[in-house]
Amino acid sequence: MFVILLAIVSCASIQAPSHIPSKDDLVKKVYVDKNFTLEQQKDLAYAMYQWECNTDGMVKFTVSYGFDMNNYHFIENAGYALVIEKTDSLDHEIQEMDKLKTASKTIGLYIAGSDTEASRILLVGDRIFYDSLYIATMQHEIGHAQGMGHSSSTNSIMYPLIPNGAWHITDYDLEVLCTIYNCDPTKFKRNCEQ
Ligand SMILES: [Zn+2]
């Protein structure tokens, strides 16, 4: 007998005490864990590109691949740095999140940093089974890194149950972003390659 398990997966975020957001917050140095496969690195790069091109470069990432996760405490300008970490369901931070949710399993977690500590995106490798889910989850977590919260609309990349929400950045998401950063979302040309 063939059994298909449909997992409901979701995201959690831990936001730091907020400062007044400025567009400088949208220009980040990104450090990608050396444990991602080449294919997964491509997925992460594609997700970052989607944010960059949908905002005409207002969101901008400078990415270093092959980063050793033991070194993230020594990052320069940590307040503008984002570490992308590949973890698994045995990670205690993920297990703590699972305990808070009975109906879903955590596949992504955003943990806000501070002026001296880098922010972190944790992706749960043994629960993200395919490339398009990596791309969607990563776009969602970047939204958190930009100060966006969860959306109750399924027409949003920020819907917390990731498979049920939008799998791409929507007009609605850009409106929310521009509410935070005081921009005009209708001005974005959004010439994105697919
Ligand atoms: Zn989330």
Boltz pocket constraint, residues with backbone or C-beta under 6 A from the ligand:
constraints:
  - pocket:
      binder: B
      contacts: [[A, 11], [A, 12], [A, 13], [A, 108], [A, 140], [A, 141], [A, 144], [A, 150], [A, 158], [A, 159], [A, 160]]
      max_distance: 6.0
